[in-house]
Amino acid sequence: MENAIKRYTHAPAHYFLSKATYMVTAGTFQKELFMRADKAKSCLLTLLRGAIDRYKWELIAWVILANHYHMLLKAPDTASSLPWLLKKLHSSSAIELNKLARCPGRKVWWNYWDTCITNEKSYYARLNYIHWNPVRHGVADRPEDYPFSSYCDYYKLDSARVRHLEQTYPFDRVKVFDEF
């Protein structure tokens, strides 16, 4: 088991706790809509799943929009691998997204933000935040209408529980960088 705090000169500290849950948000360079096409979103999802498997993390929830994504992840014993996972994901997805758009060498990703989640209330509020993000950004009327999210998987599994969690853990006060 590994726990670490990594400090940066011009950024907040990152907490890497074994078996902890993290919310990660990443945005595109200059908020460009690099993933406007469904094929681009599918490409990112495939690469995301591959990177998560490679680094032995667990994907709990996710949403991919045209210029950013959010995900909930559970850390393995080596939580400090998160920056490497995201570096791998962003470098491989930049190459593939640029191939799709026939724009080699274009900068795709700008930054990512991670939060170590420490309690149940925060966990479920962020789960709801992720799933309702397409509605928040005006790309869907309801979360179940948006195909590039884990919401439908949760909803098909137990719609009553999903509705209960949405009522019990509102996401309106969740502090996440999401200016996209």
C-alpha positions in Angstrom: 0.0 0.0 0.0 1.3 3.4 -0.9 0.2 6.9 0.2 1.9 10.0 -1.0 1.4 13.8 -1.2 3.0 15.4 -4.2 3.5 19.2 -4.0 3.9 21.5 -7.0 5.2 25.1 -7.2 2.3 26.5 -9.1 -0.5 24.0 -8.4 -2.3 22.5 -5.5 -0.9 19.4 -3.8 -2.1 16.1 -5.1 -3.0 13.3 -2.6 -2.3 9.8 -3.8 -4.0 7.4 -1.4 -4.1 3.6 -2.0 -7.6 2.3 -2.7 -9.1 5.8 -2.6 -11.7 7.1 -5.0 -10.8 10.1 -7.3 -12.8 12.4 -9.5 -10.8 13.5 -12.5 -11.7 16.3 -14.9 -9.7 17.1 -18.0 -10.2 19.8 -20.6 -9.1 20.4 -24.1 -6.7 23.1 -25.2 -8.5 26.4 -25.5 -11.8 24.6 -24.9 -11.8 23.4 -28.5 -14.6 20.9 -29.4 -12.1 18.2 -30.4 -14.6 15.4 -29.5 -17.7 16.8 -31.2 -18.1 13.7 -33.4 -19.4 10.5 -31.8 -16.4 8.7 -33.4 -14.0 10.9 -31.4 -15.9 10.3 -28.2 -15.8 6.5 -28.8 -12.1 6.7 -29.5 -11.4 8.5 -26.3 -13.6 6.0 -24.3 -11.7 3.0 -25.8 -8.3 4.6 -25.0 -9.6 5.6 -21.5 -10.5 2.0 -20.7 -7.2 0.8 -22.0 -5.2 3.2 -19.9 -7.2 2.4 -16.8 -6.7 -1.4 -17.3 -3.0 -0.8 -17.9 -2.5 1.0 -14.6 -4.9 -1.3 -12.7 -7.4 1.4 -11.7 -11.2 0.8 -11.6 -13.5 3.0 -13.7 -16.6 3.7 -11.6 -18.4 6.4 -13.7 -17.6 8.6 -16.7 -18.9 11.2 -19.1 -17.3 12.5 -22.3 -18.4 15.8 -23.8 -17.0 17.7 -26.9 -14.3 19.5 -25.0 -13.9 17.7 -21.6 -14.5 14.6 -19.6 -15.2 13.6 -16.0 -14.6 10.3 -14.4 -14.7 8.6 -11.0 -11.8 6.1 -10.5 -10.8 3.8 -7.7 -7.0 3.7 -7.1 -5.0 0.5 -6.9 -2.3 0.0 -4.3 -0.1 2.5 -6.2 -2.3 5.5 -6.4 0.7 7.7 -7.5 0.3 6.1 -11.0 -2.6 8.5 -11.7 -0.4 11.2 -13.5 1.1 8.4 -15.6 -2.3 7.0 -16.5 -3.5 10.4 -17.6 -0.3 11.2 -19.5 -0.7 7.9 -21.4 -4.4 8.6 -22.1 -3.8 12.2 -23.2 -0.8 11.4 -25.4 -2.4 8.4 -27.1 -5.8 10.1 -27.5 -4.2 13.3 -28.9 -2.5 11.2 -31.6 -5.7 9.3 -32.4 -8.0 12.3 -32.3 -5.6 14.2 -34.6 -5.6 11.3 -37.0 -9.4 11.3 -37.1 -9.4 15.1 -37.8 -6.4 14.9 -40.2 -4.5 17.5 -38.0 -1.2 15.8 -36.9 0.7 17.5 -34.1 -2.2 19.6 -32.9 -2.3 20.2 -29.1 -5.4 18.5 -27.8 -5.3 18.5 -24.0 -4.8 21.4 -21.7 -4.9 20.2 -18.1 -6.5 17.9 -15.6 -7.8 18.3 -12.1 -8.2 15.5 -9.5 -10.0 15.3 -6.2 -9.5 12.6 -3.6 -13.0 11.8 -2.3 -13.1 11.1 1.4 -16.8 10.5 2.3 -19.9 8.9 1.0 -21.9 12.2 0.5 -19.1 13.6 -1.6 -18.8 10.4 -3.6 -22.5 10.2 -4.5 -22.8 14.0 -5.2 -19.9 13.7 -7.7 -21.4 10.5 -9.2 -24.6 12.5 -9.9 -22.5 15.5 -11.1 -20.8 13.4 -13.7 -24.1 11.8 -14.9 -26.0 15.1 -15.1 -23.1 16.9 -16.8 -24.6 16.6 -20.3 -27.8 18.2 -19.0 -25.8 20.9 -17.2 -24.0 21.8 -20.5 -27.2 21.7 -22.5 -26.4 18.8 -24.8 -29.2 16.5 -23.4 -32.5 17.1 -21.8 -32.1 14.1 -19.5 -29.0 12.1 -18.6 -30.4 8.9 -20.1 -30.6 10.6 -23.5 -26.8 11.1 -23.6 -24.9 8.0 -24.9 -21.4 8.9 -23.9 -21.8 8.4 -20.2 -22.1 5.6 -17.7 -25.5 6.8 -16.6 -27.5 4.4 -18.7 -25.5 1.4 -17.3 -26.4 2.5 -13.8 -30.0 3.2 -14.8 -30.5 -0.1 -16.5 -29.1 -1.9 -13.5 -31.3 -0.3 -10.8 -33.3 2.8 -11.9 -35.0 3.1 -8.4 -31.6 3.3 -6.7 -30.3 5.9 -9.3 -33.4 8.1 -8.6 -32.9 7.7 -4.8 -29.3 8.7 -5.0 -30.1 11.7 -7.2 -32.7 12.9 -4.6 -30.5 12.1 -1.6 -27.2 13.5 -2.9 -27.7 16.6 -5.0 -24.7 17.8 -7.0 -25.5 21.6 -7.1 -22.8 22.4 -4.5 -20.1 20.2 -5.9 -16.9 22.3 -6.4 -15.4 21.0 -9.7 -13.6 23.0 -12.4 -16.1 22.8 -15.2 -15.9 26.0 -17.2 -16.3 24.4 -20.6 
